Amino acid sequence: MPRLNVLRPALMLAAVLLSGCSSLSYYSQLVDGQLSLLHAREPVADVIADPGRDPKLRERLRHAQAAREFASRALHLPDNRSYRLYADIHRPFVVWNVFATDEFSLSPVTHCFPIAGCVAYRGYYSQGGARGDAALQRQAGKDVYVSGVEAYSTLGWFDDPILSSMSGWGDERLSTLIFHELAHQRFYVKDDTEFNESYANFVEQEGTRQWRTAQGLPPESKSQARQREQFIQLVLDTRERLKTLYALPLPAAEMRTRKAAEFERLRRDYRQMRDSQWGGDKRYDAWVNAPLNNARLLPFGLYDQWVPAFSAVFKQVNGDWPAFFSAVEKLGHLPIEERKAALQKLMP
C-alpha cells in the first residue's frame, strides 16, 4: 500500500529525531510492528456479518461490541473506532515487554519514547528480540523479566483493534481490557507509569462491576476478589521488605543471601495463605513457583500502587464519571512530587 510506504519513513524519522538514545534498529521494529497491525485491521461489523468466519469469534466480538458501547455510554470513555476493529496477528502476544532493575533495586530501568514518554519497560514485536535484549541486560548484571502482552493502547494516536491474541479470553476479560485501554486514551500522564496504570486499573475494576450490574449478572465472587487483593498485598509487602533491605550497607554476598531469603519467604507465606485461607486454590501457583527477582515484582508496584487512592476519588465525587475524570486530570497536571503526595493522602 503506497500510503504505508510513505508513512513508514516519516514515522522512522520522527522517532529517531525525538529519541536521541535508542538505536535505529529498535525503532525500525516498532514502526514495522505497528504498521503491520494497522494493515491487518478490519471492521468488527464485517467479521460478525461474515458467515464464513469462526462462529465463536463472531459471538465473542458481538459481546465485545456491547461492552464497547457501554464503555462510551455509561463510563464516559472515548467514543471512537478503537475496539470496533479486529486484527488477526497470527501469534499469541502482540508485543513482549522487557522489565529490568539493578540487582539490589526495585527502581525500573526506564526508556523514553516520543509519544508515551518514559516507561518502565521496552517492547518488542518479536519474542526473539525481547529475549535478545533480556540476555544482554542479564549479562550486565540486571534482574530481568520478559512478559508477553496481548493488547496495548496507542493512546488515541491510532484506532486500536481487538486482537486475535485476545479472542481466546472469556467475555468478561475482553470487556475489562476495553475499559482499561480506553481509560488510557481518556487521560495519560507522561513519565508516570504508576499513576497511569493504577488509574486505568481502577477504571477497569469499577467499569467491570457496573457492566456486570447492567447485564444482570451477580457481583464478582467476594472470595475471588479477596484472594486477588491478598495476593497483591503479599507481593507489595515483599517489595517493601526488599526496599528496606537494599537500603542497608551490606556486602554484596550477604545482600544476595538475604534477597533470596525474602523470595523464599514470599513463597512460604503464599502457600500458608493458600492452604489455610483459600481452601487450597492454586490459581497463583504458577507465578509463585517461577523464578523470582526484582523485575518480576515490577508490574505489581506499577499497576496497583494507587488503585485505592483512585477509588477514594471516585467515592468523593459520588460515582460521577465526568467528575471523576476531571479530578484525575487535576491530579495528573500537578508536578510529580505534589501528585504523589496528593495520592498518598487519599490512600486508606
One Martini backbone bead per residue (centre of mass of N, CA, C, O) as a GRO file, in nm:
protein
  348
    1MET     BB    1   0.091   0.038   0.027
    2PRO     BB    2   0.168   0.362  -0.028
    3ARG     BB    3   0.087   0.495   0.240
    4LEU     BB    4   0.278   0.319   0.417
    5ASN     BB    5   0.547   0.393   0.275
    6VAL     BB    6   0.529   0.691   0.366
    7LEU     BB    7   0.487   0.655   0.676
    8ARG     BB    8   0.739   0.508   0.771
    9PRO     BB    9   0.970   0.726   0.737
   10ALA     BB   10   0.827   0.938   0.906
   11LEU     BB   11   0.830   0.779   1.170
   12MET     BB   12   1.130   0.725   1.182
   13LEU     BB   13   1.231   1.016   1.191
   14ALA     BB   14   1.079   1.100   1.445
   15ALA     BB   15   1.200   0.891   1.634
   16VAL     BB   16   1.500   0.965   1.607
   17LEU     BB   17   1.486   1.271   1.673
   18LEU     BB   18   1.333   1.226   1.963
   19SER     BB   19   1.525   1.032   2.115
   20GLY     BB   20   1.865   0.999   2.112
   21CYS     BB   21   1.893   0.671   2.254
   22SER     BB   22   1.795   0.488   2.025
   23SER     BB   23   1.797   0.260   1.799
   24LEU     BB   24   1.715   0.206   1.477
   25SER     BB   25   1.631  -0.095   1.500
   26TYR     BB   26   1.422  -0.060   1.721
   27TYR     BB   27   1.236   0.144   1.571
   28SER     BB   28   1.184  -0.031   1.326
   29GLN     BB   29   1.018  -0.255   1.474
   30LEU     BB   30   0.799  -0.067   1.575
   31VAL     BB   31   0.696   0.036   1.303
   32ASP     BB   32   0.643  -0.235   1.165
   33GLY     BB   33   0.447  -0.346   1.378
   34GLN     BB   34   0.231  -0.119   1.360
   35LEU     BB   35   0.174  -0.139   1.054
   36SER     BB   36   0.080  -0.436   1.052
   37LEU     BB   37  -0.160  -0.379   1.236
   38LEU     BB   38  -0.307  -0.173   1.057
   39HIS     BB   39  -0.331  -0.363   0.805
   40ALA     BB   40  -0.515  -0.594   0.968
   41ARG     BB   41  -0.759  -0.431   0.978
   42GLU     BB   42  -1.116  -0.469   1.060
   43PRO     BB   43  -1.434  -0.460   1.083
   44VAL     BB   44  -1.633  -0.608   1.307
   45ALA     BB   45  -1.899  -0.612   1.144
   46ASP     BB   46  -1.780  -0.792   0.915
   47VAL     BB   47  -1.720  -1.041   1.082
   48ILE     BB   48  -2.005  -1.090   1.197
   49ALA     BB   49  -2.140  -1.104   0.894
   50ASP     BB   50  -1.952  -1.357   0.839
   51PRO     BB   51  -2.022  -1.695   0.791
   52GLY     BB   52  -1.708  -1.789   0.745
   53ARG     BB   53  -1.654  -1.738   1.027
   54ASP     BB   54  -1.595  -1.794   1.338
   55PRO     BB   55  -1.844  -1.831   1.563
   56LYS     BB   56  -1.691  -1.763   1.825
   57LEU     BB   57  -1.578  -1.496   1.730
   58ARG     BB   58  -1.845  -1.353   1.665
   59GLU     BB   59  -1.959  -1.373   1.954
   60ARG     BB   60  -1.730  -1.226   2.098
   61LEU     BB   61  -1.765  -0.958   1.936
   62ARG     BB   62  -2.050  -0.894   2.023
   63HIS     BB   63  -1.983  -0.859   2.320
   64ALA     BB   64  -1.766  -0.640   2.282
   65GLN     BB   65  -1.960  -0.425   2.158
   66ALA     BB   66  -2.134  -0.391   2.408
   67ALA     BB   67  -1.899  -0.294   2.588
   68ARG     BB   68  -1.817  -0.056   2.408
   69GLU     BB   69  -2.081   0.103   2.437
   70PHE     BB   70  -2.074   0.120   2.746
   71ALA     BB   71  -1.812   0.281   2.780
   72SER     BB   72  -1.931   0.548   2.653
   73ARG     BB   73  -2.216   0.572   2.786
   74ALA     BB   74  -2.145   0.502   3.106
   75LEU     BB   75  -1.813   0.579   3.136
   76HIS     BB   76  -1.702   0.810   2.947
   77LEU     BB   77  -1.551   0.702   2.709
   78PRO     BB   78  -1.424   0.696   2.421
   79ASP     BB   79  -1.578   0.776   2.093
   80ASN     BB   80  -1.456   0.545   1.867
   81ARG     BB   81  -1.283   0.294   1.671
   82SER     BB   82  -1.191   0.160   1.905
   83TYR     BB   83  -1.282  -0.174   1.924
   84ARG     BB   84  -1.422  -0.178   1.610
   85LEU     BB   85  -1.181  -0.359   1.548
   86TYR     BB   86  -0.990  -0.617   1.369
   87ALA     BB   87  -0.691  -0.841   1.434
   88ASP     BB   88  -0.484  -1.077   1.280
   89ILE     BB   89  -0.155  -1.183   1.414
   90HIS     BB   90  -0.050  -1.487   1.446
   91ARG     BB   91  -0.017  -1.460   1.771
   92PRO     BB   92  -0.019  -1.458   2.122
   93PHE     BB   93   0.140  -1.179   2.099
   94VAL     BB   94   0.204  -0.849   2.027
   95VAL     BB   95   0.404  -0.816   2.274
   96TRP     BB   96   0.728  -0.786   2.443
   97ASN     BB   97   0.824  -0.716   2.768
   98VAL     BB   98   1.107  -0.549   2.925
   99PHE     BB   99   1.220  -0.587   3.247
  100ALA     BB  100   1.437  -0.382   3.469
  101THR     BB  101   1.698  -0.410   3.721
  102ASP     BB  102   1.882  -0.391   3.964
  103GLU     BB  103   1.993  -0.614   4.192
  104PHE     BB  104   1.946  -0.371   4.437
  105SER     BB  105   1.649  -0.294   4.303
  106LEU     BB  106   1.307  -0.140   4.230
  107SER     BB  107   1.402   0.026   4.000
  108PRO     BB  108   1.345   0.094   3.687
  109VAL     BB  109   1.435   0.067   3.370
  110THR     BB  110   1.412   0.333   3.159
  111HIS     BB  111   1.213   0.451   2.869
  112CYS     BB  112   1.208   0.684   2.597
  113PHE     BB  113   0.930   0.835   2.418
  114PRO     BB  114   0.755   1.044   2.218
  115ILE     BB  115   0.459   0.960   2.326
  116ALA     BB  116   0.480   0.800   2.619
  117GLY     BB  117   0.746   0.844   2.726
  118CYS     BB  118   0.841   0.722   3.030
  119VAL     BB  119   0.913   0.377   3.083
  120ALA     BB  120   0.936   0.035   3.249
  121TYR     BB  121   0.993  -0.058   2.941
  122ARG     BB  122   1.047  -0.285   2.655
  123GLY     BB  123   0.926  -0.330   2.328
  124TYR     BB  124   0.837  -0.628   2.127
  125TYR     BB  125   0.727  -0.797   1.825
  126SER     BB  126   0.941  -1.012   1.919
  127GLN     BB  127   1.064  -1.264   2.109
  128GLY     BB  128   1.360  -1.255   2.021
  129GLY     BB  129   1.414  -0.957   2.086
  130ALA     BB  130   1.353  -0.979   2.389
  131ARG     BB  131   1.561  -1.199   2.459
  132GLY     BB  132   1.809  -1.043   2.368
  133ASP     BB  133   1.781  -0.808   2.564
  134ALA     BB  134   1.774  -0.977   2.824
  135ALA     BB  135   2.057  -1.104   2.794
  136LEU     BB  136   2.218  -0.839   2.803
  137GLN     BB  137   2.115  -0.749   3.089
  138ARG     BB  138   2.219  -0.993   3.242
  139GLN     BB  139   2.521  -0.947   3.171
  140ALA     BB  140   2.493  -0.658   3.334
  141GLY     BB  141   2.332  -0.751   3.617
  142LYS     BB  142   2.034  -0.780   3.576
  143ASP     BB  143   1.705  -0.781   3.643
  144VAL     BB  144   1.473  -0.995   3.455
  145TYR     BB  145   1.155  -0.952   3.263
  146VAL     BB  146   0.936  -1.138   3.048
  147SER     BB  147   0.627  -1.012   2.887
  148GLY     BB  148   0.341  -1.094   2.753
  149VAL     BB  149   0.124  -0.904   2.527
  150GLU     BB  150  -0.221  -0.881   2.411
  151ALA     BB  151  -0.230  -0.558   2.464
  152TYR     BB  152  -0.261  -0.206   2.353
  153SER     BB  153  -0.208   0.146   2.361
  154THR     BB  154  -0.198   0.455   2.149
  155LEU     BB  155  -0.356   0.700   2.285
  156GLY     BB  156  -0.524   0.779   2.003
  157TRP     BB  157  -0.342   0.776   1.739
  158PHE     BB  158  -0.503   0.512   1.700
  159ASP     BB  159  -0.714   0.252   1.601
  160ASP     BB  160  -0.774   0.014   1.815
  161PRO     BB  161  -0.777  -0.330   1.816
  162ILE     BB  162  -0.896  -0.628   1.822
  163LEU     BB  163  -0.723  -0.919   1.902
  164SER     BB  164  -0.648  -1.247   1.854
  165SER     BB  165  -0.504  -1.266   2.142
  166MET     BB  166  -0.807  -1.210   2.280
  167SER     BB  167  -1.021  -1.436   2.174
  168GLY     BB  168  -0.972  -1.657   2.420
  169TRP     BB  169  -1.122  -1.508   2.607
  170GLY     BB  170  -1.332  -1.406   2.813
  171ASP     BB  171  -1.576  -1.179   2.809
  172GLU     BB  172  -1.485  -1.013   3.059
  173ARG     BB  173  -1.187  -0.968   2.991
  174LEU     BB  174  -1.239  -0.812   2.732
  175SER     BB  175  -1.393  -0.581   2.863
  176THR     BB  176  -1.172  -0.485   3.062
  177LEU     BB  177  -0.969  -0.407   2.847
  178ILE     BB  178  -1.133  -0.183   2.718
  179PHE     BB  179  -1.151  -0.005   2.967
  180HIS     BB  180  -0.849   0.031   3.017
  181GLU     BB  181  -0.755   0.147   2.736
  182LEU     BB  182  -0.957   0.387   2.727
  183ALA     BB  183  -0.844   0.528   2.975
  184HIS     BB  184  -0.579   0.609   2.838
  185GLN     BB  185  -0.720   0.788   2.626
  186ARG     BB  186  -0.855   0.985   2.827
  187PHE     BB  187  -0.581   0.959   3.015
  188TYR     BB  188  -0.230   1.087   3.023
  189VAL     BB  189   0.094   1.062   3.179
  190LYS     BB  190   0.394   1.148   3.153
  191ASP     BB  191   0.629   0.964   3.339
  192ASP     BB  192   0.373   0.781   3.499
  193THR     BB  193   0.302   0.465   3.542
  194GLU     BB  194   0.159   0.439   3.816
  195PHE     BB  195  -0.072   0.629   3.752
  196ASN     BB  196  -0.183   0.512   3.485
  197GLU     BB  197  -0.233   0.211   3.581
  198SER     BB  198  -0.405   0.262   3.831
  199TYR     BB  199  -0.627   0.416   3.692
  200ALA     BB  200  -0.703   0.196   3.480
  201ASN     BB  201  -0.763  -0.024   3.690
  202PHE     BB  202  -1.000   0.116   3.821
  203VAL     BB  203  -1.178   0.142   3.571
  204GLU     BB  204  -1.191  -0.158   3.521
  205GLN     BB  205  -1.321  -0.247   3.792
  206GLU     BB  206  -1.568  -0.055   3.796
  207GLY     BB  207  -1.671  -0.115   3.513
  208THR     BB  208  -1.723  -0.417   3.564
  209ARG     BB  209  -1.929  -0.386   3.786
  210GLN     BB  210  -2.134  -0.224   3.610
  211TRP     BB  211  -2.160  -0.432   3.380
  212ARG     BB  212  -2.278  -0.660   3.547
  213THR     BB  213  -2.527  -0.507   3.638
  214ALA     BB  214  -2.640  -0.442   3.350
  215GLN     BB  215  -2.660  -0.769   3.290
  216GLY     BB  216  -2.755  -0.923   3.561
  217LEU     BB  217  -2.510  -0.994   3.722
  218PRO     BB  218  -2.327  -1.101   3.954
  219PRO     BB  219  -2.104  -1.040   4.153
  220GLU     BB  220  -1.813  -1.085   4.233
  221SER     BB  221  -1.649  -1.293   4.401
  222LYS     BB  222  -1.538  -1.238   4.714
  223SER     BB  223  -1.315  -1.450   4.728
  224GLN     BB  224  -1.161  -1.366   4.471
  225ALA     BB  225  -1.112  -1.073   4.547
  226ARG     BB  226  -0.960  -1.135   4.809
  227GLN     BB  227  -0.732  -1.300   4.688
  228ARG     BB  228  -0.619  -1.084   4.505
  229GLU     BB  229  -0.559  -0.876   4.729
  230GLN     BB  230  -0.374  -1.060   4.900
  231PHE     BB  231  -0.163  -1.116   4.686
  232ILE     BB  232  -0.079  -0.829   4.625
  233GLN     BB  233   0.004  -0.761   4.919
  234LEU     BB  234   0.225  -0.972   4.940
  235VAL     BB  235   0.405  -0.845   4.721
  236LEU     BB  236   0.423  -0.557   4.838
  237ASP     BB  237   0.558  -0.645   5.104
  238THR     BB  238   0.810  -0.753   4.969
  239ARG     BB  239   0.901  -0.490   4.847
  240GLU     BB  240   0.940  -0.339   5.116
  241ARG     BB  241   1.158  -0.527   5.233
  242LEU     BB  242   1.357  -0.490   5.000
  243LYS     BB  243   1.391  -0.187   5.024
  244THR     BB  244   1.513  -0.199   5.306
  245LEU     BB  245   1.750  -0.384   5.241
  246TYR     BB  246   1.887  -0.202   5.007
  247ALA     BB  247   1.961   0.032   5.227
  248LEU     BB  248   2.182  -0.138   5.328
  249PRO     BB  249   2.531  -0.177   5.435
  250LEU     BB  250   2.604  -0.443   5.245
  251PRO     BB  251   2.735  -0.700   5.127
  252ALA     BB  252   2.672  -0.866   4.842
  253ALA     BB  253   2.651  -1.155   4.952
  254GLU     BB  254   2.447  -1.093   5.180
  255MET     BB  255   2.232  -0.964   5.003
  256ARG     BB  256   2.169  -1.217   4.834
  257THR     BB  257   2.078  -1.396   5.065
  258ARG     BB  258   1.845  -1.210   5.168
  259LYS     BB  259   1.694  -1.195   4.906
  260ALA     BB  260   1.630  -1.497   4.877
  261ALA     BB  261   1.474  -1.514   5.147
  262GLU     BB  262   1.237  -1.331   5.061
  263PHE     BB  263   1.132  -1.515   4.834
  264GLU     BB  264   1.081  -1.758   5.019
  265ARG     BB  265   0.878  -1.614   5.197
  266LEU     BB  266   0.669  -1.565   4.984
  267ARG     BB  267   0.613  -1.864   4.926
  268ARG     BB  268   0.538  -1.945   5.215
  269ASP     BB  269   0.306  -1.742   5.263
  270TYR     BB  270   0.135  -1.832   5.029
  271ARG     BB  271   0.087  -2.131   5.109
  272GLN     BB  272  -0.046  -2.067   5.377
  273MET     BB  273  -0.280  -1.901   5.262
  274ARG     BB  274  -0.390  -2.107   5.062
  275ASP     BB  275  -0.444  -2.345   5.279
  276SER     BB  276  -0.593  -2.172   5.520
  277GLN     BB  277  -0.792  -1.959   5.331
  278TRP     BB  278  -0.846  -2.102   5.017
  279GLY     BB  279  -0.863  -2.419   4.996
  280GLY     BB  280  -0.613  -2.466   4.779
  281ASP     BB  281  -0.597  -2.249   4.575
  282LYS     BB  282  -0.384  -2.244   4.257
  283ARG     BB  283  -0.380  -1.978   4.070
  284TYR     BB  284  -0.068  -1.870   4.176
  285ASP     BB  285   0.152  -2.091   4.144
  286ALA     BB  286   0.305  -2.029   3.881
  287TRP     BB  287   0.418  -1.758   3.971
  288VAL     BB  288   0.562  -1.846   4.238
  289ASN     BB  289   0.737  -2.094   4.100
  290ALA     BB  290   0.883  -1.903   3.956
  291PRO     BB  291   1.125  -1.709   3.893
  292LEU     BB  292   1.258  -1.463   4.116
  293ASN     BB  293   1.262  -1.098   4.102
  294ASN     BB  294   1.251  -0.767   4.081
  295ALA     BB  295   1.118  -0.747   3.795
  296ARG     BB  296   0.867  -0.932   3.863
  297LEU     BB  297   0.748  -0.701   4.067
  298LEU     BB  298   0.684  -0.443   3.903
  299PRO     BB  299   0.379  -0.460   3.811
  300PHE     BB  300   0.265  -0.421   4.098
  301GLY     BB  301   0.371  -0.132   4.155
  302LEU     BB  302   0.253  -0.008   3.883
  303TYR     BB  303  -0.067  -0.125   3.878
  304ASP     BB  304  -0.155  -0.087   4.218
  305GLN     BB  305  -0.067   0.144   4.411
  306TRP     BB  306  -0.330   0.370   4.345
  307VAL     BB  307  -0.615   0.245   4.352
  308PRO     BB  308  -0.732   0.343   4.629
  309ALA     BB  309  -0.718   0.645   4.554
  310PHE     BB  310  -0.921   0.633   4.314
  311SER     BB  311  -1.151   0.526   4.483
  312ALA     BB  312  -1.171   0.778   4.662
  313VAL     BB  313  -1.241   0.975   4.438
  314PHE     BB  314  -1.504   0.837   4.347
  315LYS     BB  315  -1.648   0.879   4.620
  316GLN     BB  316  -1.629   1.192   4.635
  317VAL     BB  317  -1.814   1.200   4.350
  318ASN     BB  318  -2.042   0.981   4.362
  319GLY     BB  319  -1.983   0.821   4.083
  320ASP     BB  320  -1.893   1.049   3.880
  321TRP     BB  321  -1.729   1.035   3.593
  322PRO     BB  322  -1.665   1.325   3.501
  323ALA     BB  323  -1.561   1.410   3.784
  324PHE     BB  324  -1.339   1.204   3.800
  325PHE     BB  325  -1.175   1.289   3.549
  326SER     BB  326  -1.125   1.575   3.649
  327ALA     BB  327  -0.965   1.492   3.904
  328VAL     BB  328  -0.745   1.335   3.756
  329GLU     BB  329  -0.637   1.572   3.589
  330LYS     BB  330  -0.548   1.743   3.827
  331LEU     BB  331  -0.341   1.543   3.930
  332GLY     BB  332  -0.177   1.513   3.657
  333HIS     BB  333  -0.091   1.837   3.659
  334LEU     BB  334   0.091   1.789   3.871
  335PRO     BB  335   0.360   1.768   4.012
  336ILE     BB  336   0.493   1.472   4.091
  337GLU     BB  337   0.528   1.516   4.400
  338GLU     BB  338   0.245   1.630   4.450
  339ARG     BB  339   0.095   1.388   4.339
  340LYS     BB  340   0.197   1.175   4.539
  341ALA     BB  341   0.100   1.321   4.792
  342ALA     BB  342  -0.203   1.322   4.717
  343LEU     BB  343  -0.232   1.014   4.692
  344GLN     BB  344  -0.141   0.943   4.979
  345LYS     BB  345  -0.384   1.089   5.122
  346LEU     BB  346  -0.598   0.882   4.980
  347MET     BB  347  -0.503   0.659   5.135
  348PRO     BB  348  -0.596   0.410   5.370
   0.00000   0.00000   0.00000
